[in-house]
Amino acid sequence: MAVAEGMVRQALVVRGGALGRDTGLGAAHAGVVRLLASGEIEGWTLAGEVEHREGGFAPWRLMRRWWRHPKRVRRALRSRAKDDASTVMLVSDQEHAHLVPKRRIRGLRTAVVVHDLFALAPRTIELSDGVMKEFDERIGPVRWLDLRRLRRGLRRADLLICVSEATRQRCAEVFPKVDTVHVPSGVNLSRYAPNEPDVHGPPGGCALLVVGNDHARKRMDFLARVLTACPEEVRADLHLIRVGGGQTDAGRRALRTAMEWADVRLTLRDRIEEEELQALRLRCEALLFPSVAEGYGYPPVEAMAAGLPVLASDMPNHGSMVHPSCLLPVDDVDAWVDRICDLHATWTLRTEAGTHWEPRVPDEALMAHAALYSTEAQAVELKRALDGLLQGEPGR
């Protein structure tokens, strides 16, 4: 579909439930909306958002998700199509791909942002201690029908915009007839820059940060094995600080028991305000990220943007975004122990074994690497993808 040179192009961003910015998908949606609304994507603007509030009784939620909201989206699309032939419908994540119209609307192009296919096309991952599933949740009959609708919606889309190259390759395998393109999600570097004085003081001990939920793929059990295997004199100084939603009572008990046995100090927190999390990024010695599967991996990118060292598993998706010096073999306990011992040795020298608080100097090499995943870089790649979609060359 040819578009006149200089014409302002518009994207109508749609999703189902309005997830908050404290969730990964909610933050990604808000980031795309902001880029379009602010004009940071050259030649593009925001035509509007179509979403709905979350909540309500289960039967009402299902009716809204499968029938009422899709109908509302179709009305908005037909209205836009009459007014402007250069509008793209952009579904902000794969969990709402069912919103792609079943019947093509003349002149309209559709794209879906895909963060992962864990629920839609799960794979198994072979590790030294066994096989792990990317997705280990039970699927009931309603969810099974819902996933079928999502897969059909993805097949109807004109373009799948994937937040990592590994996800793009996976989408090309599962949906070979749909064009795919890699557009990394961006982070606002200024939010994480360590330019504020640390007025919070030491966190107590050699602090190691963990951000995330209790999904098996996050591998809290592996992390417990690593910390337990550290030398006794190292464990005595370690302080594991874990934050994030999605922590289960069973997961908390297991980690607490393991750390008590290893004599490692443990602090467990649910979701916290961004200001407090940023303070932890400045005060801790490293972010530990042993996950085997991620859609994108915000915590490592945000940590690098703050100059915080990262120890991450060398797996696709998040592994491709982390600085090579931060990657460790996914299931090599000894390699992880060695790196934690190195962190402890550095902390010991800097703080005189914890008797004198001296803030850690942010790692500028990691901050420079994180710039590859800035919102500015995302805007450039998203413009290329959307321009190509309208011009019939979405994968260029």
ZALOTI-242673 format. One line per 3 residues: number of its first residue (from 1); their letters; for each residue x, y, z of C-alpha. Coordinates in nm, 2 decimals. Example, Ala and Ser with C-alpha at 12.3 -4.5 7.8 and 13.67 -1.06 7.14 Angstrom:
! residues 2
1	as	1.23,-0.45,0.78 ~ 1.37,-0.11,0.71
! end
This chain:
! residues 396
1	mav	0.00,0.00,0.00 ~ 0.17,0.32,-0.12 ~ 0.18,0.62,0.11
4	aeg	0.25,0.97,-0.01 ~ 0.59,1.11,0.09 ~ 0.56,1.34,0.39
7	mvr	0.22,1.21,0.50 ~ 0.19,1.16,0.87 ~ 0.12,0.80,0.95
10	qal	-0.09,0.69,1.24 ~ -0.09,0.38,1.47 ~ -0.39,0.28,1.66
13	vvr	-0.25,0.09,1.97 ~ -0.49,-0.18,2.10 ~ -0.49,-0.43,2.38
16	gga	-0.74,-0.59,2.62 ~ -0.70,-0.53,2.99 ~ -0.51,-0.22,3.09
19	lgr	-0.21,-0.38,3.27 ~ -0.02,-0.14,3.49 ~ 0.33,-0.01,3.42
22	dtg	0.46,-0.22,3.71 ~ 0.42,-0.53,3.48 ~ 0.65,-0.62,3.19
25	lga	0.37,-0.61,2.93 ~ 0.22,-0.30,3.08 ~ 0.55,-0.11,3.08
28	aha	0.61,-0.22,2.71 ~ 0.27,-0.10,2.61 ~ 0.32,0.24,2.78
31	gvv	0.66,0.28,2.62 ~ 0.52,0.23,2.27 ~ 0.23,0.47,2.33
34	rll	0.47,0.73,2.47 ~ 0.70,0.71,2.16 ~ 0.40,0.75,1.93
37	asg	0.23,1.03,2.13 ~ 0.55,1.23,2.17 ~ 0.64,1.22,1.80
40	eie	0.97,1.04,1.87 ~ 0.90,0.79,1.59 ~ 0.97,1.01,1.29
43	gwt	0.67,1.05,1.06 ~ 0.43,0.86,1.29 ~ 0.18,0.97,1.55
46	lag	-0.07,0.80,1.79 ~ -0.41,0.76,1.65 ~ -0.54,0.65,1.99
49	eve	-0.56,0.36,2.23 ~ -0.83,0.10,2.26 ~ -0.83,-0.09,2.59
52	hre	-1.05,-0.17,2.88 ~ -1.03,-0.19,3.26 ~ -0.95,-0.52,3.42
55	ggf	-1.16,-0.70,3.68 ~ -1.51,-0.82,3.71 ~ -1.67,-1.16,3.74
58	apw	-1.52,-1.45,3.54 ~ -1.82,-1.49,3.30 ~ -1.82,-1.11,3.23
61	rlm	-1.44,-1.10,3.18 ~ -1.47,-1.38,2.93 ~ -1.75,-1.22,2.74
64	rrw	-1.57,-0.89,2.73 ~ -1.24,-1.05,2.61 ~ -1.39,-1.27,2.34
67	wrh	-1.68,-1.07,2.21 ~ -1.75,-0.72,2.34 ~ -1.40,-0.58,2.33
70	pkr	-1.31,-0.72,1.99 ~ -1.63,-0.57,1.85 ~ -1.53,-0.23,2.00
73	vrr	-1.19,-0.26,1.83 ~ -1.34,-0.34,1.49 ~ -1.56,-0.03,1.52
76	alr	-1.26,0.18,1.59 ~ -1.07,0.03,1.30 ~ -1.35,0.08,1.05
79	sra	-1.38,0.44,1.16 ~ -1.00,0.50,1.12 ~ -1.00,0.32,0.78
82	kdd	-1.27,0.56,0.64 ~ -1.07,0.87,0.75 ~ -0.71,0.77,0.68
85	ast	-0.56,0.50,0.46 ~ -0.22,0.52,0.64 ~ -0.33,0.38,0.97
88	vml	-0.17,0.07,1.12 ~ -0.33,-0.13,1.40 ~ -0.06,-0.22,1.65
91	vsd	-0.15,-0.49,1.91 ~ 0.09,-0.42,2.20 ~ 0.14,-0.79,2.30
94	qeh	0.07,-1.14,2.19 ~ -0.18,-1.20,2.47 ~ -0.43,-0.99,2.28
97	ahl	-0.36,-1.11,1.93 ~ -0.72,-1.23,1.91 ~ -0.81,-0.86,1.84
100	vpk	-0.66,-0.88,1.49 ~ -0.98,-0.87,1.28 ~ -1.10,-1.19,1.13
103	rri	-1.21,-1.01,0.81 ~ -0.95,-0.78,0.65 ~ -1.05,-0.42,0.65
106	rgl	-0.96,-0.25,0.33 ~ -0.64,-0.04,0.35 ~ -0.56,-0.15,0.71
109	rta	-0.24,-0.32,0.81 ~ -0.20,-0.50,1.13 ~ 0.10,-0.58,1.35
112	vvv	0.14,-0.76,1.68 ~ 0.42,-0.71,1.93 ~ 0.54,-1.05,2.04
115	hdl	0.74,-1.08,2.36 ~ 0.75,-1.46,2.39 ~ 0.57,-1.77,2.28
118	fal	0.60,-1.95,2.61 ~ 0.23,-2.02,2.64 ~ 0.15,-2.03,2.27
121	apr	0.42,-2.26,2.15 ~ 0.62,-2.39,2.46 ~ 0.94,-2.57,2.42
124	tie	1.15,-2.79,2.66 ~ 1.51,-2.69,2.75 ~ 1.76,-2.96,2.82
127	lsd	1.99,-2.89,3.12 ~ 2.25,-3.09,3.30 ~ 2.01,-3.17,3.58
130	gvm	1.71,-3.26,3.36 ~ 1.46,-3.11,3.12 ~ 1.27,-2.79,3.20
133	kef	0.96,-2.65,3.03 ~ 0.95,-2.29,2.93 ~ 0.59,-2.28,3.04
136	der	0.48,-2.50,3.34 ~ 0.14,-2.37,3.43 ~ -0.17,-2.59,3.40
139	igp	-0.40,-2.50,3.11 ~ -0.78,-2.54,3.17 ~ -1.03,-2.57,2.89
142	vrw	-1.11,-2.20,2.87 ~ -0.75,-2.10,2.86 ~ -0.69,-2.37,2.59
145	ldl	-0.97,-2.21,2.38 ~ -0.82,-1.87,2.45 ~ -0.47,-1.97,2.33
148	rrl	-0.63,-2.11,2.01 ~ -0.78,-1.77,1.94 ~ -0.45,-1.60,2.00
151	rrg	-0.27,-1.83,1.76 ~ -0.53,-1.77,1.49 ~ -0.49,-1.39,1.55
154	lrr	-0.12,-1.41,1.51 ~ -0.16,-1.60,1.18 ~ -0.40,-1.32,1.05
157	adl	-0.15,-1.04,1.13 ~ 0.05,-0.88,0.86 ~ 0.36,-0.84,1.07
160	lic	0.50,-0.98,1.40 ~ 0.72,-0.73,1.58 ~ 0.95,-0.94,1.81
163	vse	1.13,-0.79,2.10 ~ 1.43,-1.02,2.06 ~ 1.60,-1.19,1.77
166	atr	1.55,-1.53,1.94 ~ 1.17,-1.46,1.96 ~ 1.17,-1.35,1.60
169	qrc	1.33,-1.68,1.49 ~ 1.08,-1.87,1.70 ~ 0.79,-1.68,1.54
172	aev	0.92,-1.75,1.19 ~ 0.92,-2.12,1.28 ~ 0.57,-2.13,1.43
175	fpk	0.40,-1.88,1.19 ~ 0.60,-1.92,0.87 ~ 0.35,-1.73,0.65
178	vdt	0.36,-1.41,0.86 ~ 0.64,-1.16,0.82 ~ 0.86,-1.10,1.13
181	vhv	1.10,-0.83,1.23 ~ 1.32,-0.77,1.54 ~ 1.25,-0.45,1.73
184	psg	1.40,-0.45,2.08 ~ 1.20,-0.29,2.36 ~ 1.37,0.03,2.49
187	vnl	1.43,0.17,2.84 ~ 1.45,0.53,2.94 ~ 1.82,0.55,3.02
190	sry	1.78,0.87,3.22 ~ 1.56,0.68,3.47 ~ 1.84,0.44,3.56
193	apn	2.15,0.67,3.53 ~ 2.34,0.67,3.86 ~ 2.35,1.05,3.88
196	epd	2.19,1.08,4.22 ~ 2.40,1.07,4.54 ~ 2.35,0.75,4.74
199	vhg	2.19,0.88,5.07 ~ 2.05,0.54,5.17 ~ 2.36,0.39,5.31
202	ppg	2.48,0.03,5.29 ~ 2.23,-0.25,5.25 ~ 2.42,-0.47,5.49
205	gca	2.68,-0.72,5.38 ~ 2.78,-0.80,5.02 ~ 2.43,-0.75,4.87
208	llv	2.32,-0.94,4.56 ~ 2.00,-0.84,4.39 ~ 1.74,-1.07,4.24
211	vgn	1.43,-0.94,4.05 ~ 1.15,-1.16,3.93 ~ 0.87,-1.41,4.01
214	dha	0.86,-1.78,4.11 ~ 0.82,-1.93,3.76 ~ 1.04,-2.24,3.73
217	rkr	1.23,-2.09,3.44 ~ 1.36,-1.82,3.68 ~ 1.56,-2.10,3.85
220	mdf	1.56,-1.99,4.21 ~ 1.65,-2.35,4.30 ~ 1.97,-2.33,4.09
223	lar	2.05,-1.99,4.25 ~ 2.01,-2.15,4.60 ~ 2.25,-2.43,4.49
226	vlt	2.51,-2.17,4.38 ~ 2.50,-1.97,4.70 ~ 2.51,-2.29,4.91
229	acp	2.82,-2.40,4.72 ~ 3.01,-2.07,4.80 ~ 3.29,-2.10,5.06
232	eev	3.17,-2.05,5.42 ~ 3.37,-1.72,5.46 ~ 3.20,-1.58,5.16
235	rad	2.85,-1.69,5.26 ~ 2.89,-1.53,5.60 ~ 2.90,-1.19,5.42
238	lhl	2.64,-1.24,5.15 ~ 2.30,-1.07,5.16 ~ 2.05,-1.19,4.90
241	irv	1.78,-0.93,4.83 ~ 1.49,-1.05,4.62 ~ 1.21,-0.82,4.50
244	ggg	0.92,-0.85,4.25 ~ 0.57,-0.97,4.22 ~ 0.47,-1.33,4.16
247	qtd	0.65,-1.48,4.45 ~ 0.45,-1.77,4.60 ~ 0.44,-1.88,4.96
250	agr	0.60,-2.21,4.86 ~ 0.87,-2.03,4.67 ~ 0.95,-1.80,4.96
253	ral	0.96,-2.09,5.20 ~ 1.20,-2.29,4.98 ~ 1.44,-2.00,4.93
256	rta	1.42,-1.91,5.30 ~ 1.50,-2.26,5.40 ~ 1.79,-2.29,5.16
259	mew	1.94,-1.96,5.27 ~ 1.90,-2.05,5.64 ~ 2.08,-2.38,5.58
262	adv	2.36,-2.19,5.39 ~ 2.37,-1.92,5.66 ~ 2.31,-1.65,5.40
265	rlt	2.12,-1.34,5.50 ~ 1.79,-1.31,5.30 ~ 1.56,-1.02,5.24
268	lrd	1.23,-1.08,5.06 ~ 1.02,-0.80,4.91 ~ 0.72,-0.79,4.68
271	rie	0.69,-0.51,4.42 ~ 0.85,-0.19,4.54 ~ 0.85,0.16,4.41
274	eee	1.09,0.24,4.13 ~ 1.29,0.48,4.34 ~ 1.36,0.21,4.60
277	lqa	1.45,-0.04,4.33 ~ 1.69,0.21,4.18 ~ 1.85,0.27,4.52
280	lrl	1.91,-0.11,4.54 ~ 2.07,-0.10,4.19 ~ 2.32,0.15,4.32
283	rce	2.39,-0.02,4.65 ~ 2.41,-0.38,4.55 ~ 2.72,-0.56,4.41
286	all	2.54,-0.73,4.12 ~ 2.21,-0.85,3.98 ~ 2.18,-1.23,3.96
289	fps	1.98,-1.35,3.67 ~ 2.00,-1.73,3.63 ~ 1.68,-1.76,3.42
292	vae	1.67,-2.01,3.13 ~ 1.40,-1.84,2.93 ~ 1.28,-1.48,2.90
295	gyg	1.07,-1.28,2.65 ~ 1.30,-0.98,2.68 ~ 1.47,-0.96,3.02
298	ypp	1.41,-0.61,3.15 ~ 1.60,-0.65,3.49 ~ 1.95,-0.71,3.32
301	vea	1.91,-0.42,3.08 ~ 1.79,-0.19,3.36 ~ 2.07,-0.30,3.58
304	maa	2.33,-0.23,3.31 ~ 2.18,0.11,3.25 ~ 2.25,0.18,3.62
307	glp	2.60,0.05,3.59 ~ 2.53,-0.25,3.81 ~ 2.72,-0.57,3.73
310	vla	2.51,-0.86,3.61 ~ 2.56,-1.23,3.63 ~ 2.32,-1.39,3.38
313	sdm	2.28,-1.73,3.21 ~ 2.40,-1.75,2.86 ~ 2.06,-1.83,2.71
316	pnh	1.89,-1.68,2.40 ~ 1.67,-1.37,2.43 ~ 1.81,-1.20,2.74
319	gsm	2.16,-1.35,2.68 ~ 2.18,-1.17,2.35 ~ 2.12,-0.83,2.52
322	vhp	2.36,-0.87,2.81 ~ 2.72,-0.76,2.78 ~ 2.94,-1.07,2.70
325	scl	3.14,-1.02,3.02 ~ 2.83,-1.08,3.23 ~ 2.73,-1.42,3.08
328	lpv	2.78,-1.75,3.26 ~ 2.71,-2.11,3.16 ~ 2.35,-2.18,3.24
331	ddv	2.40,-2.48,3.46 ~ 2.77,-2.46,3.57 ~ 2.75,-2.41,3.95
334	daw	3.13,-2.37,3.98 ~ 3.14,-2.09,3.73 ~ 2.87,-1.90,3.92
337	vdr	3.05,-1.96,4.25 ~ 3.38,-1.83,4.11 ~ 3.22,-1.50,3.99
340	icd	3.03,-1.45,4.32 ~ 3.36,-1.50,4.50 ~ 3.52,-1.24,4.28
343	lha	3.24,-1.00,4.37 ~ 3.29,-1.07,4.73 ~ 3.66,-1.01,4.71
346	twt	3.61,-0.68,4.54 ~ 3.35,-0.58,4.81 ~ 3.59,-0.69,5.09
349	lrt	3.87,-0.46,4.96 ~ 3.64,-0.16,4.89 ~ 3.46,-0.17,5.22
352	eag	3.73,-0.31,5.44 ~ 3.53,-0.63,5.49 ~ 3.21,-0.44,5.55
355	thw	3.35,-0.21,5.83 ~ 3.36,0.10,5.61 ~ 3.09,0.18,5.36
358	epr	3.23,0.28,5.02 ~ 2.97,0.30,4.73 ~ 3.05,0.09,4.43
361	vpd	3.16,0.28,4.12 ~ 2.91,0.23,3.83 ~ 3.04,0.03,3.54
364	eal	3.05,0.26,3.25 ~ 3.11,-0.02,2.99 ~ 2.78,-0.17,3.10
367	mah	2.60,0.17,3.08 ~ 2.73,0.21,2.73 ~ 2.61,-0.13,2.63
370	aal	2.27,-0.06,2.77 ~ 2.24,0.24,2.53 ~ 2.18,-0.02,2.25
373	yst	1.84,-0.07,2.41 ~ 1.74,0.29,2.47 ~ 1.40,0.43,2.38
376	eaq	1.57,0.63,2.11 ~ 1.71,0.31,1.95 ~ 1.36,0.15,1.98
379	ave	1.20,0.45,1.80 ~ 1.44,0.41,1.50 ~ 1.37,0.04,1.47
382	lkr	1.00,0.08,1.52 ~ 0.99,0.34,1.24 ~ 1.17,0.11,1.01
385	ald	0.93,-0.17,1.08 ~ 0.61,0.04,1.05 ~ 0.73,0.21,0.73
388	gll	0.81,-0.12,0.58 ~ 0.47,-0.26,0.67 ~ 0.29,0.02,0.48
391	qge	0.52,-0.01,0.19 ~ 0.49,-0.38,0.16 ~ 0.84,-0.45,0.28
394	pgr	0.79,-0.53,0.66 ~ 1.09,-0.74,0.70 ~ 1.34,-0.50,0.55
! end
